[in-house]
Amino acid sequence: MDLPINQIICGDCLEVMKGLPDECIDLTVTSPPYDDLRTYNGFVFDFEGIAKELYRVTKNGGVLVWVVGDSVKDGDESGNSFKQALYFKSIGFKLFDTIIYHKYGSPMRGSLKGYNQTFEYMFVLTKGKIKTTNIIKDRINKTAGSVRFTTNRRKDGKVNNQGLCKTEKYGRRENIWSYANGYMQTAKDKIAFNHPALFPEKLAEDHIISWSNPGDIVFDPFLGSGTTAKMALLNGRNYIGIDISEEYCEIAKKRVSNLQQKLFIV
C-alpha cells in the first residue's frame, strides 16, 4: 500500500500497521495507554503484537521513543515499564538511552506513604545502529569561555591528556528532561485538553528534533490528541498518526488543521 503520509487514521493501530510496508518509519514518538491509569474510552491494546509491528515498520537505523510509567497498587509498583523495555530488546531493538521525563505542575500521584511520583520513563530504542542524533545543547556551562585540558580514562585506570579545549557556552543536555504540565502548559491549544492524558508538546518536539531530520516520517500509533503529528508538521517532518477513538482523531485533526492555517499551508 502507499504510505498514508500526513494522514490521521482512525482504527486499531495493530491492524493498520499490518498494512504498512517493512522499514518505512524513521521515528516513532508515542505513549501507550499503560497500566489502566486512564480509561481511554475503554480501549485496550496488544502490547507484544504492537511491539513486533513497530520493529518491522521501523527503518534500519530508526528510533522508537516509548514514553511510559508504572502504576502502584497495594504498595507495589507494576514494573511494566521495565518489562516492556526488555521485551523490545528481546525482539531486536537496542536500548539506546533511557531518559527521565520529569513532570512539574502535575497533580500528586502515588501512595501518601511514599514520595510524590513526578516522572515517567522515555525509552529511546533503535533498530540497528542509530542513523540520526541531533543532540540538543541547552545546558549552560558555568565555565564557558575557559580553556582546559580534556582527558579520558583508559581501561587500566590511567588518564590520557587529549589537548586543550575551549568550553562552549552551552553543553549537551543531560538525560533528565523537565516539562511543565497543566492547563495551557502541556499544550497551547485548548481543544487538546479534551483528551485525558497529554504529553507536552515540547517533549514531542525535543525527540523529533533529536532523532529525525526534516522530511523524515514521524509515526505515532497512539496519536491521542495529535501532539506528535502537530510537532512533526511544525518542524518540517511528515507524520502518520493512528488512534482507535473517533473522538480523539477529530481532536487531532483539528489541532493539525489549526496549525496548517497558521503556517499558511493549504
N, C-alpha and C positions, 0 to 999 in steps of 0.2 A: 504494500500500500504506500501511497505518497505520504510523506510526513505531514501531520497537521500543524505546521509551523504557525505560530502566533494565533493559536486557537485554544479555547477553553471547552473541554469535552465533559459532558455530564454522563457519568457511567461508573461502573465498577472498575477501579484502576487496574486490577489484575487482568480482567478480560480485555480492557483496552490495550494494555501493554503487550498482550499476546499478539496483537495485530501490528505492532511496530517492528521494523526490521532490526537485525542484530547491529550492535555498536553504532547507534545513531545519536546518542545523547552525550554532550560534552560535560555537563554538570547538572546534578540534581541537588536541590536545596529543599528539604521538606521536614515536617514534624508530624509524625503519625498520631492517631488517637490512642495514646498509650495508657495502660493501667486503669481504664474506666474512670479517669478523673473528670471527664466530661461525657455527656450522653451523645453528642454529635447526631442528634435526631434518631438515635437508636442504631446507627450503622456500626458494623464491626469489620475487622479486616483479617486476612490470612497472612500473617507476617512472613512465614517461610516461603510461601508461594510468591509473594511480592518481592522478597529479597532476591530470589533466584531470577526473576524477571528483570529486576534492576541491574543485576550483574550482566545479564545478556544484552540489554539495550545500551549499557554504558560503553563508550568508546575505549579502546586501549589507551591508557594514559588519562582517562577521565576521572571525575571525582563525584562521590556521593557524600553530601553533608546530611547527617541524620541527627536531628535535634530531639532529645528525649530525656525524660526524667523518671523518677520512681515514686510509686505511691507507698504510703505507710499504713499498715493495718495491724492493730493489736501490738504496737511497738516493734513491728518487723517490716523493714523496707523490702520491697519486692525484688530488687536487684535485676529487674528485667532489662534495664538499660545495658548492663554488662553482658547479659546473656545474648542480647541482640547483637552487640558489637562482636562477640566471639563467634556467633553464627555467621555473620558477614565474612569474618576471616576464614571460617571453615569452608565456605563456598568459593573462595578465591580472592576476595577483596583484601587489600593491605590496610592496616590501621595506620594511616599516615600521621595523624595528630589527634589529640583529644583536647578540646577547648572547652573551658567552663563559661557558660552563659550566666553571668551574674545579673539578677533582676533587682532593680531598686524601684521603690514606689509601688510594689505589688503587695497584695494582702498577705497576712501571715498564714503560713501553711505548716502542717505537721503537728505533732503532739506538743501540748503545753509543757510536758515534762522534759522535752528536748529543746534544741536550738531551732530558731526560725529557719525554715528552708527557703533559700533565696537563689537557688541555682538549678540549672539543667546541664546535661552533657551535650556537646556538639561533636559527634564523632566524624572526623574527616577521613573517608575511606577512598582508596584509589584502586583502579583496575590496572595492574602493572605499574610501571614507573610513571610517576606523575608528569603530565605534559606542561601544565601552566602553574606558575607560582608568582603572582604579583603581590609580593609581601608589603603590607601596609606599614609605613613608618610614621607613627604619630606619637611616639613616646619621647617626651622632651629629655634630652641629655643634660644633666646638671653641669657637666664639664665640657659643653660644646665649645669648639674652637681650640681646645688644648691639644698638644701633641704628646703622644705617649708611645711606648713600645708595645707591640702586640706579641702575644705568646701563645703557644699551645703545649699541652702536656702529653707526652708520649706514653705508651703502654707501660714502659718501665718506670714511670713516675718522674722522669727528668723533663725539664722545661726548655723548649726552644724559643729563642727570640726570633721574631719574624719581620722585624724592621719597625720604622716609625710610621705612625698613623695619626691623622688629624681627626678629632672627634666631630662627627656631624651634629647639626642642631637637633635632628630627630633620629631616634633609633628604632629598631624593629619592635613592633608591638609584642607584648607578652601574651601568654595563652589563657588569660582570664579577661573576657570581654564584658564590659558593663553597659547595660542599656536601661533607660527609663521605661517603666511600664505604667499604664493608667490611661484614662480618657484623654485623647488627643496627644498622648505621649508615644504610645506604641505605634500609632498610625496618625496620619494627618487628615484623613477623610472620615467623616462621622459615620458613613454607611458601613465601614469596616467593623464597627463595634456591635453590629447585629450578629456577628459570629462569636461563639463562646470562648474561644481560645486563640488569640492572635499572637504571632511573634513579631517583634519590632521590625519596621521597615528597614532601619539601619542595619540590623543583624543580617537580613537577607542581602542587602546591598554590599556589605563588607565581604560576605562569602562570594558573591557574584564577581566582585572586583578581584578578589584574591585568587580564585581558581578557574577563571574563564577569561576570554578575550572578546572584544567587540565582534559581533557576527556569529558567535557560538550559540548553541541551542541549550537553554536552561530549562530544566524539567521539574515539575512538582506534581507527584501523583496524588497528594492530599492537599489540593490547592486551597481549600477553605475559602477565605475571603479574598484571595488573589494577590497576597503580598509578594510572593516570588515573581509572578508574572509582571506585576506593576514595576518592580525594581529592575527586572531584566530589561524591560522596554525602556525605562528611564536611562539605563546605562548602555544602550546600544546593542543589547543582545536580543536574540529571538527566544521565544518561550513556547512551551507546551504545558498546559495545565489540565488536570483531571480532578473531578470531585463527584462523588456519588449523589450528593444532595443538590437538587434543583435550586433550592433556596440559596445555598452558598454560591453556586455557579452564577446566579443572577447578580449577587453582590460583587463577585469578582469581575464580571463583565462590565458592570457599571463603573467600578474603580479604574479598570483599564481604559474604558471609553472616556472617562473624565480626564485621564492623563493624556490621552491622544488629542483631545480637544485643546488642552493647554499647550501641547507640543506642536499644534497645527498639523497633525497627521490626519490624512483623510483615507 
